[in-house]
């Protein structure tokens, strides 16, 4: 009878060890997510899209600024998209921008399920806020027009109006 009791207990010990590891991994992931500090950067003219920036992700390299942004919609787009998260690069000297990574989501603030990429292949954003650039992921440069949310972002990151946003 003691042999019967020992076998289930060793299984419980193994199971509780696996649970401890899973709980620890979840706690680490939640801690990393909790350190992300998203701040409102701008709102589009008709107030249907709020653009958030993760302040600790801002990296300046010469005339370029890299940052993670979330475009958060008031109402879903026709395809059901409520938000997108992107790693963008801004060329301060030439007033242009491009995206390195992007994912589109069914819920606000990059929540819910990621949606399939729109149009051409794009590299997924994932949960990481790492500034990772793969040449295969870079999209073409697009000019930033004046009096647009893109211009608001460029001014905040390049002209120094974002001093309170990050490093």
N, C-alpha and C positions, 0 to 999 in steps of 0.2 A: 504494500500500500504506500509506503514512503517513496518508492520509485515512481508511482503514479503522480504523487504530489510534486516531486522534484521536476519532472518533465514539463508540466504546464508552467511552473514558476520560471524556469529558464526561458521559456517562450515569452513570458510576460516581460522578463528583463530585456530580452532582445527587442521586443516591441516598444517598451518604454524608452530604450536607448534611441531607436529610430524616431520616435515621437520627439524626444529632446532635440535631436539634430534638426528635424523639420521645424520645430518651434524656433530654434536659434536662427536658422536660415531665414525664416519669415521675419523675425525681429530685426535682423541685419538689413533686409530689404526695406522694411518699413522705416527704419532709421535713415537709410539713404534717401528715401522718398521724402521724409520729413524735413531733411536739410535743404531740399529744393525750395527756393524762395521766389515764387512767381509774383511779379509786380506789374500793375497796369502801365503800359507804355503809351498807348494812344487808343482812340476809338474812331471808327470811320465816320464820315460826315453824316450819314443817315442813322448813326447809332445802332447799327445791326450787327457789327462785328467789333469785339474788344480784342486788342492785341496785347498779350502779356509777354514779359521777358523774364528769363531766369537770371537773376542778377549775378550769381556766382559763376555763370558760364561765360560772361563777357570776356573776350580775349582780344587784345589789340596787338597787331603785328604790322609795323610800318603804317601804311595808309589803309590797312584792312582791319575790319572788326568782325569777329565771329561771335555769334550768340544763338542760343536756343530761344525760339519764340513759339507761342501758341496763339493761333487765330481762333477765337471763340465766338460762335454765332448765337444770336438771339433765337433764331428759328432755324430748323433744319433746311439744308439745301434740297433741291429736287431729288438728289440721289440718297438722301437721308443723313448726309454728313452734318455733324454739329460742331466739329473742331478739327484742327490739324496742328501737328507739332512739327517744327522744322528747325534744322541747323542751317542758318543763313550766314553768308559772307557778304559784307558790305565794303565796297570800294569807295572810300571817302573822297579821294582825289578826283575820280571820274564819275561820281554820282551814279553808281550802278550796284546791282545786287544779284546774287545767285544763291540757289539752294543746293546743299550737299546731301541732306537726308530729310525725308519727310514721310509722315504717316498721317492718314486721315481717319477720324474716329466717329463713332455713332453717338457719343455723349460729349457733353461739354468738358473743357479742360483736359483734353486728350484721354477721356475715359471711355469705357465701353469697349466694344470690339473694334480692332483696326479693320478698315475697309480695304478692298482691293485698290491697287494704284490706279490713278487716273492717267489715261493716255500712255505715254512712253514709260518704260521701266524706270522705277525710282528705288533708291535704297531706303529701307525702312528705318524709322527713327529709333525704335526700341525704348526701353525705360531708362537707358543710360543718358547722362548729360555730358558724356565725354566728347571732346572736340576731335572727332575722327574724320579725316579726309581721305577718301579713296578716289583716285582719278576717274574710276568708272562711275562714280556717283555724282560728280559735278555736273550741274546743269549749266546752260549757257548764261552769260551775263545779260541782264535786262536793265535798261536805263530806268532810273528813278525819276519820275515826273514830279514837278513842283505841285504843291497844294494837294498831296495825296497822303495816305497813311504811310506809304513807303518813304516819302519825304520826311514825315514826322519821325520815323524810326531812324533814318539816316542822320537827321539833325541831332537827335538825342544822343546817338552813339558816336558820331564823328565830330560834332561841333562842341561837345562837352556839356550839353544840357543834362546828361545822364550821370553826372558825378555821384549822385546819391544812389544810383542803381547798382554799382558794383566796383570791382577793382580797377 
